[in-house]
Amino acid sequence: MHSSYSDGRSVPGDYIAPAIAAGLSEIGFSEHLTLFKDPEDWNMNPVNISPYISHLETLRKNTKSIKIKIGLEVDFFAGKEEEIRAYLNPLPLDYIIGSVHYLGEKTVDNGPEFYEGKSINKLFEAYFDSVVTAVASGLFDIIGHCDLIRIYGYKPTSDLEPLYRKLAKTMKTHNVVFEVNTNGRNRPLADFYPDRRFLHIFREENVPVCVNSDAHMPSRVGQYFDEAYELLRYIGFTEMAVFDKRVRQMVPF
């Protein structure tokens, strides 16, 4: 979930009541952190990391009705692995989500004009290559919206199964969790990430899963979770990943 510390619309405390109403037993905040770039309106200025963590620690101490986990969603940049690691390691986080928003100097989710005049096949290949590199970096517990490149509904003509298979195998090798991100339903794509046609590949490769709302406002906490869990059960998943102080446990759902 994203609060007003990055591109969410409400302060962290506003997410508590909707989460309880949705029947959740725990929630996690995961503000966008983009190192090596000037802060934009969708990511958190690094100077606010300490206030963010302190705020959530206080909220956690004062909230008995639901567990609160503290995380970050960190942009991956190839070649900057050691700098990212050095920055993140001292932080008292429960989990770190790695995500790829940038291809070159532009983000893939800031408007369909990014895709105009480009080879969609090559964009998908480049995006998946970057996500695979992020997985192999060992920096992250979870990979967020692993096929965000689908956001505007552009469809390659090439066979995508090898891309998903390579990604799933790399996630299994490096013990990284993939998420079913239900916020894709609110995007032009109007469906979950990753593509439900390829979810079976993650099951076949025994990649652990978690379900995340990627909520940017309280009303979207836990959105479409029933559908997501039903889909995962149908494919054969029986448990999901939860984190505490960067240690993963699997719990049945």
Backbone torsions as a table, in degrees:
resi	resn	phi	psi	omega
1	MET	NA	151.4	-179.3
2	HIS	-121.1	130.5	179.1
3	SER	-108.4	-168.7	-179.3
4	SER	-68.0	-5.8	173.4
5	TYR	-71.3	-20.5	170.5
6	SER	-129.6	-109.7	-175.4
7	ASP	-110.0	18.8	172.9
8	GLY	-79.1	163.7	-173.2
9	ARG	-98.1	-4.5	-176.1
10	SER	-138.9	161.0	176.2
11	VAL	-72.0	157.9	-174.9
12	PRO	-53.3	-40.6	-176.6
13	GLY	-60.5	-24.8	-178.8
14	ASP	-70.5	-13.3	-177.7
15	TYR	-89.0	-10.5	-173.0
16	ILE	-67.9	-54.8	-175.9
17	ALA	-60.2	-45.0	177.0
18	PRO	-61.9	-33.7	179.1
19	ALA	-67.2	-42.1	177.5
20	ILE	-65.2	-42.7	178.8
21	ALA	-62.3	-30.1	179.2
22	ALA	-80.2	-3.2	177.7
23	GLY	82.2	18.9	-178.9
24	LEU	-80.6	146.5	178.2
25	SER	-96.7	-17.5	174.9
26	GLU	-155.2	157.0	176.3
27	ILE	-134.6	158.5	177.1
28	GLY	-136.4	135.9	174.5
29	PHE	-95.5	142.1	-172.4
30	SER	-145.7	70.1	-175.5
31	GLU	-65.4	147.4	176.1
32	HIS	-65.5	130.0	173.3
33	LEU	-129.8	119.1	-179.3
34	THR	-120.9	100.5	178.4
35	LEU	-81.2	158.5	175.5
36	PHE	71.8	9.8	175.3
37	LYS	-134.1	153.1	174.6
38	ASP	-63.5	136.0	179.4
39	PRO	-56.9	136.2	174.6
40	GLU	-113.4	179.5	-174.2
41	ASP	-72.5	-9.8	-178.6
42	TRP	-101.2	-5.4	178.9
43	ASN	-126.3	160.6	-175.1
44	MET	-81.8	134.7	172.4
45	ASN	-66.4	128.0	-178.4
46	PRO	-54.2	-23.9	178.8
47	VAL	-65.9	-16.5	-178.5
48	ASN	-94.1	4.8	-178.9
49	ILE	-60.4	-49.7	-178.4
50	SER	-63.3	-46.6	175.6
51	PRO	-59.8	-37.4	178.7
52	TYR	-61.6	-50.3	-178.8
53	ILE	-64.7	-42.1	179.1
54	SER	-62.2	-41.8	178.6
55	HIS	-58.9	-47.0	-177.5
56	LEU	-71.2	-34.4	176.4
57	GLU	-63.2	-40.6	177.0
58	THR	-66.0	-43.3	178.4
59	LEU	-61.0	-41.5	179.6
60	ARG	-63.8	-42.4	-178.6
61	LYS	-64.3	-33.0	-174.8
62	ASN	-94.9	0.7	-177.3
63	THR	-116.2	115.1	-177.6
64	LYS	-101.4	-15.8	-169.7
65	SER	-87.5	-10.3	-179.4
66	ILE	-157.3	144.9	177.7
67	LYS	-76.7	140.8	178.1
68	ILE	-119.2	124.1	179.0
69	LYS	-108.3	148.3	-175.9
70	ILE	-113.0	121.1	179.8
71	GLY	-140.0	-177.4	174.0
72	LEU	-140.3	150.4	168.4
73	GLU	-108.7	109.8	-168.5
74	VAL	-109.7	129.2	176.8
75	ASP	-70.9	137.3	178.7
76	PHE	-95.8	134.9	173.8
77	PHE	-131.0	117.3	179.8
78	ALA	-59.6	138.3	-178.3
79	GLY	91.4	-9.9	-179.7
80	LYS	-112.1	17.8	-173.4
81	GLU	-56.9	-46.6	-175.1
82	GLU	-69.4	-35.9	177.3
83	GLU	-65.6	-41.5	177.9
84	ILE	-62.9	-44.9	-178.8
85	ARG	-60.8	-45.0	-178.8
86	ALA	-63.3	-34.4	179.5
87	TYR	-72.1	-42.4	-171.6
88	LEU	-82.3	-34.7	-170.5
89	ASN	-55.7	-38.4	-178.8
90	PRO	-74.2	-11.0	-172.2
91	LEU	-79.8	139.4	-178.6
92	PRO	-83.3	72.3	-175.3
93	LEU	-103.6	154.3	174.6
94	ASP	-88.4	-29.5	179.6
95	TYR	-161.9	158.0	175.2
96	ILE	-129.1	124.2	174.6
97	ILE	-94.3	127.7	173.3
98	GLY	-98.2	137.6	178.9
99	SER	-142.1	155.3	175.8
100	VAL	-114.4	111.5	172.6
101	HIS	-105.0	-32.1	-172.9
102	TYR	-96.2	134.9	161.0
103	LEU	-119.1	105.9	-171.0
104	GLY	74.6	-136.3	-177.2
105	GLU	-91.1	-5.4	-175.7
106	LYS	-115.0	151.5	175.9
107	THR	-89.8	149.3	-176.7
108	VAL	-81.2	-8.2	-172.7
109	ASP	-117.4	19.2	-176.6
110	ASN	-102.9	11.2	178.1
111	GLY	145.1	145.2	-177.2
112	PRO	-66.1	-14.9	-179.3
113	GLU	-63.2	-23.2	176.5
114	PHE	-56.4	-31.5	-172.6
115	TYR	-89.6	-14.3	-173.4
116	GLU	-67.3	131.4	177.6
117	GLY	77.6	6.1	-179.3
118	LYS	-111.0	158.5	174.6
119	SER	-75.6	116.2	-179.9
120	ILE	-64.9	-38.1	177.4
121	ASN	-57.6	-46.5	-178.1
122	LYS	-69.4	-35.3	177.4
123	LEU	-62.8	-44.0	178.6
124	PHE	-62.4	-44.2	179.7
125	GLU	-61.2	-44.4	-179.3
126	ALA	-65.5	-39.7	-179.1
127	TYR	-65.4	-48.1	-179.8
128	PHE	-63.6	-36.9	176.7
129	ASP	-59.4	-41.6	-179.5
130	SER	-67.4	-40.4	178.8
131	VAL	-65.0	-42.0	177.7
132	VAL	-59.7	-42.1	178.3
133	THR	-64.1	-38.3	177.3
134	ALA	-62.9	-43.5	178.7
135	VAL	-59.9	-46.2	-174.9
136	ALA	-72.2	-12.0	-177.9
137	SER	-68.3	-22.8	-176.5
138	GLY	75.4	10.2	-176.6
139	LEU	-82.7	-23.8	-162.6
140	PHE	-122.2	148.4	174.9
141	ASP	-87.4	-34.5	-176.2
142	ILE	-133.7	146.2	170.4
143	ILE	-106.5	123.4	-177.4
144	GLY	-85.6	147.8	177.6
145	HIS	24.5	70.7	-168.1
146	CYS	-64.3	-16.2	175.5
147	ASP	-126.3	48.5	178.3
148	LEU	-55.6	-23.2	179.2
149	ILE	-57.9	-15.3	177.9
150	ARG	-81.3	-3.8	-164.0
151	ILE	-53.0	-37.7	-176.7
152	TYR	-99.6	10.1	173.1
153	GLY	83.3	8.3	176.8
154	TYR	-68.3	136.9	-175.9
155	LYS	-120.9	123.2	175.9
156	PRO	-70.9	160.4	175.6
157	THR	-91.8	-13.1	-178.4
158	SER	-81.0	163.4	177.7
159	ASP	-75.1	119.5	-176.6
160	LEU	-86.8	-14.6	-175.3
161	GLU	-56.1	-42.4	178.4
162	PRO	-60.6	-33.2	178.9
163	LEU	-66.3	-45.5	179.1
164	TYR	-67.5	-37.1	-179.8
165	ARG	-64.7	-45.1	178.9
166	LYS	-62.6	-42.2	179.3
167	LEU	-61.9	-47.5	-178.3
168	ALA	-62.7	-42.8	179.3
169	LYS	-62.6	-40.2	179.4
170	THR	-67.0	-38.3	178.5
171	MET	-64.5	-40.6	178.2
172	LYS	-65.4	-44.1	-179.5
173	THR	-59.0	-40.3	-174.8
174	HIS	-99.7	8.1	172.7
175	ASN	59.2	46.7	-178.5
176	VAL	-112.2	141.9	-177.7
177	VAL	-87.5	142.6	168.7
178	PHE	-103.8	153.1	178.5
179	GLU	-108.9	145.3	160.1
180	VAL	-90.8	112.7	-173.8
181	ASN	-100.6	109.9	-173.7
182	THR	-79.8	-9.9	-179.3
183	ASN	-69.6	-15.8	174.7
184	GLY	-57.9	-23.9	178.5
185	ARG	-65.0	-22.8	-179.6
186	ASN	-92.2	-3.1	-178.3
187	ARG	-96.8	171.1	177.9
188	PRO	-54.3	-30.0	177.4
189	LEU	-59.2	-39.5	179.0
190	ALA	61.7	36.9	174.9
191	ASP	-156.4	171.1	-179.2
192	PHE	-69.4	160.1	159.5
193	TYR	-103.9	140.1	-8.0
194	PRO	-78.8	174.6	178.7
195	ASP	-52.1	121.0	-175.4
196	ARG	-62.3	-20.7	178.1
197	ARG	-66.1	-19.4	-175.4
198	PHE	-116.3	8.2	179.2
199	LEU	-61.2	-32.3	-179.0
200	HIS	-60.0	-27.6	179.9
201	ILE	-64.9	-42.4	178.6
202	PHE	-64.4	-35.3	177.3
203	ARG	-68.2	-45.7	-179.4
204	GLU	-61.0	-32.2	-179.8
205	GLU	-91.3	3.5	177.3
206	ASN	58.2	44.3	176.0
207	VAL	-87.1	129.0	178.8
208	PRO	-68.1	152.2	-173.4
209	VAL	-127.8	153.2	164.2
210	CYS	-136.9	160.4	-179.8
211	VAL	-112.6	123.5	-176.4
212	ASN	-127.2	139.2	179.5
213	SER	-84.7	-17.9	-176.9
214	ASP	47.8	39.7	-173.9
215	ALA	-71.1	133.2	175.5
216	HIS	-108.0	5.4	176.1
217	MET	-155.2	152.1	-175.4
218	PRO	-57.1	-33.5	-176.7
219	SER	-66.4	-13.0	-178.3
220	ARG	-105.1	9.0	176.4
221	VAL	-65.9	127.3	178.7
222	GLY	71.8	16.6	-176.2
223	GLN	-64.5	133.5	175.0
224	TYR	61.5	19.7	-178.4
225	PHE	-64.3	-40.4	-179.6
226	ASP	-57.7	-44.0	179.1
227	GLU	-65.0	-40.9	-178.6
228	ALA	-64.6	-44.8	-179.7
229	TYR	-68.0	-37.5	176.9
230	GLU	-61.5	-42.1	178.6
231	LEU	-63.3	-44.6	-179.6
232	LEU	-65.1	-40.2	177.3
233	ARG	-62.2	-41.9	-179.8
234	TYR	-59.3	-37.6	-177.7
235	ILE	-78.9	-20.0	176.3
236	GLY	119.2	3.4	175.5
237	PHE	-75.8	143.5	-179.8
238	THR	-128.5	-8.0	-177.2
239	GLU	-147.7	161.1	-178.3
240	MET	-133.0	161.4	-177.5
241	ALA	-89.9	137.3	168.5
242	VAL	-130.2	158.2	-172.7
243	PHE	-131.1	146.9	172.9
244	ASP	-146.4	117.5	-178.9
245	LYS	53.2	43.4	176.7
246	ARG	69.8	11.0	176.8
247	VAL	-104.3	128.1	-176.1
248	ARG	-94.2	138.8	167.9
249	GLN	-125.5	151.8	175.2
250	MET	-106.4	130.4	179.7
251	VAL	-123.9	143.8	-179.5
252	PRO	-70.1	150.7	171.4
253	PHE	-128.5	NA	NA
